[in-house]
Amino acid sequence: MGSQHIEKCSQSEDKDDTKAKGKMQHLFRVRECALEDFAASSSNNMLHFVGNFPKENKKKANKEKEAAGGCGTPPPLYAKLLKDKWTRMYVLHDEKKNFQGTGTISVEPKLIHECGSVGHLLNVKAKSSKIWPNVAQALLPTLLSRAKEMGCYKCLFDCEKSQQKTLEANGFKTKHLQMTATLTESQQKGCLSVVPGKFQTRFIQTGDYDKGFVELLGQLTSVGVITRDKFEQRVADISNRSDQCCVVVEDLTSNRIVGTASVLVLAHFPQNIVGHIEDVVVDVKSRGQGLGRIVVEEMLRRAALFGCGSCSLNCSQKNSNFYAKFGFKVEKIGMAYYFDE
């Protein structure tokens, strides 16, 4: 009888907990962040909220409030994000319009998957860690829907271990390790140049379509059918951005592209930008000559020049030792949501 009573109580508590969570989620409202959310006249403003996330640095939050000037003008980072066509910021509030969470989608134009895009889900934060699952449950449908509208074929989310089950319950799959390296001022030195021997590093150009660039990426992942027009438009998209670059290594004897990598700047609240390295590959016939080291070091240098204090990437367990040579350490779990599955 005692054990049956305990089981019934447990089931009752689970039902009550589920009802409470359902009620809490029902009270949440999600909308795009607006300039008015930075009004310094109210304690319920974006700068105050992002500076008071669990475990965040309050000194940094206070500096951001000062930077706002008390007139509702967001600091440069937020002002840029509000205008950026590749980024959408969302806030989640309760029935009293008090902020309870935030979320950001940052879209990365790619040269793979038929020149599709990847969405990076960032700053999915809650007023308290206790309600994070509810906040994520409320925000994710909006973030994923907008990412799909913006042409993304998948979304990435680097999460803590405690967040993994919530994401899996919302269709995300565990894919890779997430590794992070701290950048130094010395990494800003140097420039794109001729690599000793017969190789040259430079920014990607539209003419690389005829130099085997697409075929090279095919050694890394699925590329699909990429026409010249698609390629040239996507190269223009990347080249016109002030927060992204793609570098190639050209074999000067064969005029073929034998290595590449790209880096994208991602904005993490309260006010921190991180370089994210993607699509690192060296032609199988050119490996063993240090080209992998060259492209990774160039990506770290570019991230430092962008003003990033750190750099992140996602990789498999078998490739983690290679990136550890550059100071990368495993920090989070890389999750992915696929729209075509």
ZICORNOR-V494798 format. One line per field, one symbol per residue. ss: DSSP state (2 for helix, 1 for strand, 0 for the rest). phi: phi as a letter, one per 20 degrees, with the letter a starting at -180 (. if undefined). Layout:
ss->???
phi->???
This chain:
ss->02222222222222222222222222201111002222000000022222000000022222222222000000022222222000111111100000111111111110000000111111111100222222222222222222222001111111102222222220001111111111002222000001100011111002222220222220000000000222222222222000011111111000011111111111110001111111111102220000222222222222222000011111102222222200001111111111000
phi->.gffffffffffffffffffffffffefcdbffcgffdfffcfecfffffecfgmeefffffffffffmmcnefggffffffeffeccdccccefemefcacacddedfddclllecdedeclfdcgbffeggfffgfeggfffffgffeneebcdbecfgfeffffffdnedfdceddcceecfffeenbfbffgocdceaffcffffednfffffffebfdmecffffffffffgffeeecbbcdcddefedldedaaacccededffbbdcedeclebcggedfndnffffffffffffffffnfebccadbfgfeffffffdnfcfccdedbddfed
